[in-house]
Amino acid sequence: MAAVPLFRGISIEDLHFVYRRIRKNSIANEVDSGREHVGIILSGSMDVYSVLPDDTEVRLSKLQAGDLFGICNLFSSYDRETILKCRSDCDVVFVPKEEFRHLLMSNGELMTRYLRLCNDKIAFLLQRTENLAMQSCRGKVIRYLLLNATGSSGETVVLKDSKEIWAKSLGISRAALYRELAELREKGIIRIKGRQITLLKREILENTVCGTNTGCDLDKLSG
């Protein structure tokens, strides 16, 4: 617990912890023994999915050691429907929410860290919402490539997950993702080698999404 950034240097001796080992592909839940808890991941990783009104699951983010879940609604009765699916075996410690709230109210430094954490999550979700709101599959794919490209000129994207998980995170079908990537590759705009995607013509991708939520005609842009 001392390695968890949120608690570093904070006395947590009065908290009651419940340890759980959650197996790979299992669903994690912040309710344990009828009580709501904050979950603290000590090892392993989880995928966070949001459930849309049509029951479609959209992957929002990945949690790993040191991350927490069930923390953003500590002071609200609103329960956003999410699914936490373990990517691997996970060691998780649960802290009752009422105890967590009490500790926050009695420790100014911890409260500041908590507010900073919530602000970071809000900024992240706003970016994800903006991406999911884009009307075209092409726009979503291109926006992801531009936001995640690294290198001296921002030209390389290294995929950490499978294309199936990537498609879910964009809120599109795997077939649509493969179709858009294939067209971008055929036009000579990107190069794909395994999990590495190289942006050969970044300016075309930028022009495609600039000022519009729908994809432009690549035939006109790549000629």
Number of C-alpha atoms within 10 A of each C-alpha: 13 12 11 15 12 20 16 12 12 13 12 14 7 8 14 12 16 13 13 15 13 18 16 15 14 15 14 20 18 19 15 16 7 7 11 17 25 25 26 24 23 20 16 20 22 26 20 20 20 18 14 12 7 6 8 12 17 22 22 19 15 15 19 17 17 19 17 20 18 19 18 19 14 16 10 7 7 9 10 11 9 17 19 22 21 22 18 16 16 22 17 23 19 24 21 19 21 15 15 17 14 11 18 16 12 10 12 11 14 19 16 13 15 17 12 13 15 15 13 12 13 13 11 13 14 12 12 17 13 11 19 18 14 18 13 14 21 25 24 26 21 21 19 17 23 18 10 14 18 14 8 7 9 15 18 20 20 15 14 10 9 9 15 14 15 20 21 18 24 24 21 19 15 15 12 14 21 14 14 17 20 15 14 21 17 11 16 14 20 21 19 14 8 8 12 13 19 20 24 15 16 19 11 17 26 13 13 21 19 14 8 12 17 16 20 18 9 15 8 7 14 13 7
